[in-house]
Amino acid sequence: MFRNRILKIVLVLFSLVVTSLSGQVSAKKFDDLALTPPMGWNSWNTFGCEINEKMIREMADIMLSSGMKEAGYQYINIDDCWHGERDENGNIQVNAQHFPSGMKALADYVHSKGLKLGLYSDAGWKTCGGKPGSRGYEFQDARQYAAWGIDYLKYDWCNTEGLNAEGAYLTMRDALYKAGNPIVFSICEWGDNQPWEWAKDIGHLWRTSGDIINCWNCEHKHLVGTENEWSSWGILKILDMRHNIRQYAGPGHWNDMDMMEVGNGMSKLEDQSHFTMWAMLASPLIAGNDLRDMSKQTLATLTNKDVIAINQDILGIQGFKYHTANGVDVWLKPLANGRWAMAVLNRNDDAVDFNFDFIEQGVIVDELSGKKIDLKNTRHQIKNVWNNKMLGDTTRPLQKKIQGHETLTLILSI
Ligand code: GLA
């Protein structure tokens, strides 16, 4: 007995000595980041490659002055095309014309506003925009990002022929960890390799679809007839693209339905539906519009406190489709303190009369989380979050006209 214990102590000491001599720290994902879905802004949807440091500073300024920061938005994410060439030692540099003060100065500026800065790279040899990718430079790039003070990395999947997705994302995860600066790692391989099945310990979020586009239910094809043909997708298409993956989402690891198109040309009701559904599915809320010239309406949509609270709920349970008929979906999401969110999405172009008898539903059980709501025996107050009005309680059936493309969004609480 005593000898065994001595032997154990000797073995532990031996492994400690070996580890410290070899300088090895075993890598992992940064824990305790993105415990609720990340909220921020990203340059791609509106600006593509037309980006520069002045506008990034302005976005940071507006985050504060508009009240978005106060509402929970935190990350200013620079997407593709910030890159210059690698220097003679292989270090990645910024495009000096567009970012003359350099990335460290920009990060310092963003941090001085109490915000965080995100960057973009690619697991292949080139990014989707044709800039230098990180393949073969993962550890060097990660050290560079850490030296600049970067807080978030979106890592894309163009030009990755012959690479294994899990392996490639694991390599970058390890590189980021070893570089030492806590960083949210955003996996962007469009759901092609089912990252929800393997990425929980690798990244904090993973895209579930190809790129979003600012329309309700369209598919927009690119490079038609070539071997590189691809599509971008409207709001409903992204919503419908994946089934049965909600069990993979939770604090620190989210299904990412892509950066939002709120304020980019859809109608007010479509924008609100889009925002509601991203909230219900616990997707990251990354605005993709030009914050400097958004309308009051767009700002009101992006900063609706109740919808954000649905998204940022501490339990981190992704919502689920409870019922669907005649183009009208009812989605539910259990929230903390026994509250539930309910979203009634009218997918149709025309208005519908929606009738819902809460009592008839009885006890609704979410098998995944084990959460229950007893609508038969317990009276719940109903708040309509888009007009900030109480709608009575669940003892009476709900009768409501819902416009085409509108989502009636409710919070039920005792
Ligand atoms: C891919 C990504 C987009 C964006 C572009 C940049 O298409 O899915 O979100 O980052 O690349 O080139």
Residues whose N, C-alpha, C, O or C-beta is under 5 A from the ligand:
A	BS01	GLA	W44 D79 D80 C128 G129 D211
